[in-house]
């Protein structure tokens, strides 16, 4: 890969910039789709990390183009779109586990907001 690029909400791109990563802050899925279409059309060689909320909202046609591309590879990273309800650490981990292994994990009776969520 010649580049690592990140597409995320504007409130998290500064951290990626500080790490030296090319990051693009987008307000909505349409802006993310425009970036991806440009890179696909130009046959850019890159690994694109996309916030999972944005990735889930991409149009099916663009998602098929991404999956078929040999030059633009992508992966989902955890994140929250602006305006989205805050997701607890426990809920995010459970969602990632469910998506990865296909099984819903329950963390038991640990109360919401406990020390285990920090």
N, C-alpha and C positions, 0 to 999 in steps of 0.2 A: 504494500500500500504506500502510495506516495504521501498521503495526508490522512490525518485524523480530524474529522469535523464533528461538531456537536450542534444539534438543533434542540433548543430548550426555551423555556420561558425566560423573559428578560431578567428576572430577579436572580437567576442562578448562573448566568453566563460570565459574570465577572470572575467567579472562582475558576472557571475554565480558562479565561484569559490570563489570570495570574499563573496558572500552571503551564502557560505557553501553548494552549490548544486553540485552534480556530473555532470559535463558538459564535453561533448566530442566535440572537434572541428574537423570538417571534411571538406575536400577540395572539395568533390564531392558526388554525390548521391550513388555511388558504396560503398564508405566508410560507409555511413549511413546505407545502406542495410546490410552490413556485421555485423555491431553492432546489428541491429534489429534482424537479423537471429540468431545470437549467443544467444541473450536474449530469443528469442522464443524457440529455441532448448533446452536451459537449463531450460526452464519454470521459468525464473526469475519473481518475483512479483514486478512490478514497474509501475509507471506512467511516461511516456516518453513524454516530450514536444519537438516537432520537428519544426524547422523553416518551415514556410508554403511553401517556394520555394522547399525545399527538399522533403517535404511530397507530393507535387504535382508531383514530378518527380519519386516517387517510382514505382517499377514495379507493375502491377495489381495483380500478384500472391501474392507478399509480402503484399500488402495492404489488400487483402482478408484474409491472415493469421492474420494480426494485428486486423482486425475487428472481427474475430472469436475467438481471444485469450481471455481467462478469466484471464490470469495472467499479460499480458502486455497491459496496457491501454495507449492510446495516445491522444494528443491534439496538435493542430497547434498553433504556436506562430508567431507573425510578425517578419520578418527578411529579409535580402537580401543576396543572394549568392555572393561570390566574383566575380567581373566582371559584375554583374548585374547593370543596370542603376539605379542610385539613385532614390528612390521613395519618392515623397513629402509626408508630413504628411497628407495633404488633400486627396491625392490619396490612401494612405494606409487606412485611415478611411473609405473612400467611398467603397473600395474593401471589407473591413471587414463587413460593413453594408449590401452591396449587397449579400455577401455570407451568412450572418446571417438571413436577413429578405427577401431576394429574390427580392429586389427592388433597382434600381439604384437611388442614391441620388445625386442631383446637388447642389453645394454650391454657385450657383449664379455667379455674375460677379466679385468676388473677384480676383484681379490680382495675378498671380503666384509670389511667393516670398514675399508676404505681411506679415505684422505683425501677421496675423491670423495663419500662418504656424509654428510659433515657439512653 
